[in-house]
Amino acid sequence: MTPAAAGLWTWQSLAYIKRPAAAGWLGGARSAVQEIIRPALPTVPVLQLSHVRFLVVEDHDVQRRLLVQILANLGAGHVLEAGDGHAALRIMGETDRPIDIMVTDLSMPGMDGIELIRRVGEGGSGVSIVLSSALEPELLASVANMAQAYNVKLLGMVRKPPSAVKLAPLIEQYVADRATPGAAGEQDLSLAAIAQAFVRDEFEPRFEPTVNLATLAVEGVQAVPVWRHPARGELPASDFLPAVKSYGLADDIAWMMLRKCAAQSAAWRSRGLELAIAVGLGLDSLAELELAARIEKVVQREAAEPGGLLLGIGEGAVASASARALENLVRLRVLGFGLAVDEFGTGSMAAAPLARVAFNALKISRSFVKPKKKGKPVWDGLAVALDVAQQLKVVAVADGIATPDDWNLLQDLQCHRGQGPLIAKPLAGDAVPDWLKAWPPRAQRGVWTPMPLL
């Protein structure tokens, strides 16, 4: 049986469904929605850092100057610099005010970063440290545990080359922790705990079914990460993902998800289940050399097919993509991967920047599907999203369908596909085949049942 006959899909089977033009309905919608989403636009903030003192420790002159400039651009007014650990300790001993945050490399001549952490801990300075390096989770966990033993707080890691986008969340977390001391520790979301979770392989994907809102056919699954916490049970992404990102570990979670989703795709395929998996590619940089080739190798290593994966790229990342990032996206399409615009509605909501890449799907932000307040702006947001999908000739997917009213509204607006707790909660990979056998649910008296459009 073919995937189409089974009601399943790989991304190649995505069909663009033409929606009737509704120019009058869209009148003024885009400008109204912009007022709502403007605070969510991805920007690098200028932080209130007038009282925070920084020390950059880096033996490479160019990297050191770059870090100093990044901190200045973020709003830092007091930034000192040192070429190695010896110079850093000397500066800390001579300064009239203590250093609050030290940004340091690990591999340096003379005194390296490891010894510097020990010496800082033994000195009891109270400085918080950001690692400017690229460590594997196992080594990062070891360094974090060592720092914790020396009573040194590690804020996180910034992979080279450094940037304001990578560094700002770590500094924001430092400011937030000072405002609400003890909050992070109470939730056991320390860098050491999260790094150890990577080592113990406690993060894994769950799969949220996506269905065609007109025919009820299952059209794939959306992968979301969970943490199988040894003490607190299974934690949803909202409980830990902000901390993971604030520690500079977004790439680690993205590669983990890609690898495990590829393995799950291969496992389903071996059982005759051709079900495409949408997985977010939330990398710090899409411009990395050989990124497309690296993704292809991960998928090949798991014996999966590129056509079984739909890679999600954030709207903001697409709009600001450099020439090299665009090249990587084109290469991924050539290799056979599907591409989707993730979280549409958190950026400019314009079609032109997205038209530079041949996307297959547009995923509408759940803030438009399940907003805090209903009303015309919500309709406007959905109208703009569906209009952009029509312009790009891609499938529109609504996230966060939680009530029959959500379902009925999206059906009325002729949104192509949807997902959310009304349809199914995220499932373990082994549970998906059984769920497929039970979908769509049979009609029961007094129980809402999804109905196809006639």
N, C-alpha and C positions, 0 to 999 in steps of 0.2 A: 504493500500500500504506500502510495506516495505521501509526503508530508501534507500536501494540499488536500488530498482525499481524507486524511486523518484529522483534518481541521487544525493541523499544526503548521509551523513555519520555520524556515531559515530566513535570514534577513532578505535574501534575494527575492522571496515571494511577496514582499511588502508591495501592495498595490496602492497607488494614489487614487483616492476617491474624490472626484470633482464635487465641490460644494457650490451651490448657487451663489452668485454674487449678492452681496448685501451692503452696497455702498452706503445707503442711507442709514442702515443700522450701525455702521462703523463710524458715522460722522462724529468727529471730536473724541472718539474713544481713545486713540493713542495718546493725545495730550493729557487727558484726564488720568489715564493709568500711570503716565510718567510721574505725576505728582505723588502717587501712592508708592511707587517702587524706588523713587530716587534715593531714599536712605539706604537701600539695599545694594546700590551699585558698587561693584568691587573697586575700592580705592585703597591707597596706602595712606594711613592716617598720619597727621602730625600730632605727636603725643605730648602730653604735659610732662616734660622731663627736665624742667629747670633745676630741680633739686636732686637729680640722679647723676651720679658720677660714674663714668665708664673708664675702663682700661682695656685697650686692644693689644693683645700679645700675639705677634705674628712675625716670623723671620723673613718672610718674602715682602719686600718693600711695596710692590704694586698691590698685593692683597691687603697689606696693612693700611695703605692710603685709601683703598676702596672701602674698607670697613669703617674707617674714620669718617669718610664722606657720607656713607649711608646713614650712620648714626646722626650726623649733623642734619641731614635731610629729614630725619624722623623727628627732629626737635631737640636733640641732645645739645646742651650748652657746655658740658664739661667732659671732654674726651682726652685722655692721656694715651700714650702708645709706648710699646716696648718691643724689642726685637727678639727676646728670649725670656726664659723663666727667671734668670738671675736679674736682668734689668727690671722685670716686673716686680719682683720682691723689693728691690731697691726703691723703686718709685712708691710702692705701697708704704714703705717705712718712712719716706721723706715727706709725703703729702700731708697737708694740714688737716684734711678731712678724709674719712675712710672711703674706699672704693665700694660702690654698690654692686656693679655688674662688671665682670671680666669676660671678654670675648677672647678665647684663646685657641690656638692650634694645638694639636697633640704632638706632631712630629716636628721637633725643632732641635737644632744643634745646641750644645751646652746643656741647659736644663730643659727637658721636654715637658709637655703638658701634664703627663702623669705625675712626675715628681712635683711639678708646680701645684697640682691639686693637693698632694700630700702636705707640702710645706704650708699652703694656705690653711688647710684644716688644722694642722698642728699649731699654727699661729693664732687660731681663733678669731680671724678677722670678720667673719660673718658675710663675706662677699658671696654673691651668687654668680654662677659660671654658665656661659654659653660656649659649647664646643663648636669651633669652626673646622669641621672635618666631615668625613663620610665613613661611618662605622657600620659594620654589619650588626644586626640585633644582638648576637651573642656577645660581641665585644662591647657594644654600648651598654648592655646589661651589667657586664663586669665593671666597667668604668663607673656606672651609676651606683652600683652597690659599694664600690670602693669609696666613692665620694660621700655616700650616705654614712659609711663607717667613720669617716673623718669629719662628720657634721658639716659637710659642704653641700650647698643646694645647687643641683644642676637644673637649669631652666630648660635645657634642650639642646638640640644640635642643628646647625646650619650647614647644609651641604655646599661645597664650593662648586662654582663661583657664588659668593654671597650676593644677596639682593635685599632690598627693603621689604619686598613681599615675604621673603623667608624669615627675616629678622624681627619684623614688627610684632607678629603674634607672641613671640617669646617675651618681648619686653612688655607688651600689654598684659600678659599673664603675671609678670612680676609686679606690675602696678596694681593689678586686681588682687593679688595675694596679700599685698601690704594693706590694702583697704579692708579685706576680710580675712585676717590671718586664721589659718587652721582649716579653711574650707576644703582645700584640695586633699589634705591628709585625711579628713573625715571620710572622704569618698574613696580612699585608696587609689587615687589616680596619679600617683607620683610617677616620675620618669622611670624610676627603678622598677615599679610594679608593671608598667606598660611594656618596658623592654623585656622583662622576664616573661610576660605573656606571649611575646613573639617567640622567645626561646622555647617555651612549653607548647607552642602551636595551639594557643587557646582562642585565636581569632579564626573565624570561618564564615562562609557565606550561607545565607538563607535565601529562598527563592519565592518571589511574589508573582503569582500568575497575572498575565496581561491578556485581556479578552477583547474581541471585536464587539463593540457596543451595539452593532446592528444585527449580527448573526449569532452572537454568543460564542463563536468559535474561539478556542484558546490560541493566542497568537504569539506566545513566548513567555518568558519569565524575566523579572528584574531581580538582580542579585543585590542583596544588602548585607553588610557585615554585622556579625554579633560577636560578643565576647563570652565564652564559656568560663565565667569567673569561678575559681575554686570555692569561694566562700559565699558569693552573692547570687549564684546561679547564672542563667543566661541573660546578659545585658544587651538591650537594643543599642543601635549605633548612636542615638541621641545622648546616651549616658556617657559614652567614652570618646566618640570621634572628635569632638572639639578639643579634648585634652591631647589626643594623638597628634592632631594638626598643630596645636600650640607648641608641642615639643619638637616640631620639625620632622615628624615621622609620616607625613602624608604619603610620600613615595613608597614607604615600606608597606603600608596597608593596601595601597593600590596594586603593587606587584603581587602581594599575597592573594588578593581577590582575583587578579587575572589568572594566576597559576591554578588556584583551586577551582575557578569557574571552567577553565579549560579542561581540567581533569574530570569535572562533573559532566561536561558536554560529551567527552569521550566515553564515559561510563554509560550515559543514557543512549548514546549512539550504538554502543555494543549490544544494547537490549532492543534495538530497533526503534528507539524514540528520538526522532529528529526535532528537537525543541531548542530554539535559539535562546541564548542567554544574553541579556543586556547587562553590561557591567561598566560602572563609571571609571574613566581613566583620569582620576584626580591627581595627576602628577604636578610637581612644582614647576616643571618646565617641559613644554612640548617641543622645544627646540634642541633637545639633546641630540648630538650626533649619533647616527645609527639606531635611533629610537625604534623605528619601524622594524628593523632587522632584529632588534632585541625582543620585541613583542612577538614576532614570528617564531623565534627560537623557543620562547616560553611555551607557546601553543604547540609547536612540533614536539617538544620534549614530553608533553602530556598526551601525545598521539591524538590531538584534537584537530578539527578543521576550522580554518579562519571563518568560513561561512556560518559557523554555529555561534559566532560571537558578534554582538552589536556593541561597539565601544562608545561610551558616552563622554562627550566633551562639554564642559561648562560653557554657557553662552558668553560669559565674560572672557574666557580663555580664547574662544574663537574670534571674538571681535578684536582682541589685541594681539592676535597671532602674528609672529614675525614670518619672514619669507621661509626660514628654515622650518618653523613649526608647520606652515602650510605644506611644505614639501613632505614632511613626515605624514601628514594626514592624507595627502594624495597617494603616497606610497602604501599606506595601510589599505586604502580602497583598491589599489592595483593588486595587492596581495590577496584580496578576497574578503577582508573584514567589512562589516557594516559599521556605519558611523551615525550617531545620534547627537542632537543638540540637547544637553541636559539642563534642567532648571530654567527653561525659557520663562522670562518674566523677571529675572534678577539682573538683567542688563538693559541695553538700550531698546530692546524689542523691535529692532529694525531688521528687515530682510536682507538688505544689501551686504552687510558684513558676513552673513551666514552663506550667502550665495557663492562665496569664493571657494567653497568646498562642496562636493557632491554628497550631501547628507542623505540618509534614508528615512530618518524619523526626527520629530521634534517633540520633546517631552515637556509638557506644560507644568510649571511650578505648582506644587500643591497649595501655595498661598492663594491661588485663584480658584482652586477647586474646593478647598476647605478653609475659607478665610475666617478671621475672628468676627467679622461683621459682614452680613449679606447686604446686597444692594446693587445699584447701577454700576459702581466701579468694578465690581466683580464680573458682571456681564461684559463690561467694556474690556477687561483684561482677557477674558476668554475669547471675545470677538477678535481682538488684535492677534492673539496667538493662532487662532484658526485661520485668520486671513493670511498671516505669514506662512503657515504651513501650505496653504493653497498656492501662494506665490512661488514657494520653493518646490512645489509638487512633491511633498513628502507626507508621510503619515503623522497625524497628530495623536499623541498619547497623553491622557490626563492621569495625574497621580493623586492619590489620596481620596478616592471615592469611598465614603464612609456611611452614607445614608441613601435610602431610595430616592430622596429628593435630588441628591448629587447625581445619581445615575440618570434620572429622568431629564434633568436639565441638560446634561451632556449629550444624551440621545437626541433631545430636541434641537440642540445646536449642531448636530451631525458631526460631533467629535468621533474620530475613527475608532480609537481604542482607549481602554482604561484599566486601572489597577487600584487596589486599595483594600482596606479591611472588610468592606461589604462583600467583595468577591472572595478574598482569602487573605489570611494573615501570612507572613513569610514562612515558608515551609523548609524543612530539612530536605536535602536532595533525595533521600530514599523515600520520602513521603509524597513526592510529586506524582509518581505514576498512579498511586491509589486515589489521589485527589482528582486526577484527570478522568478516572473512571466514573466518579460521582458528579462531574460537572456536565451540563448545568443541573442544578438541583430540581427535583420534581416538585410540582405545585402542591402546596398544603394549605388547608383552610386556615386563615388567620396569620399566615406566614408569607412575607413578601418573597416573590420569586421573580427573577429577571425574565423579561419577555423580549423576544427578537422583534425588530421592526418588520412590518409586513410590506 
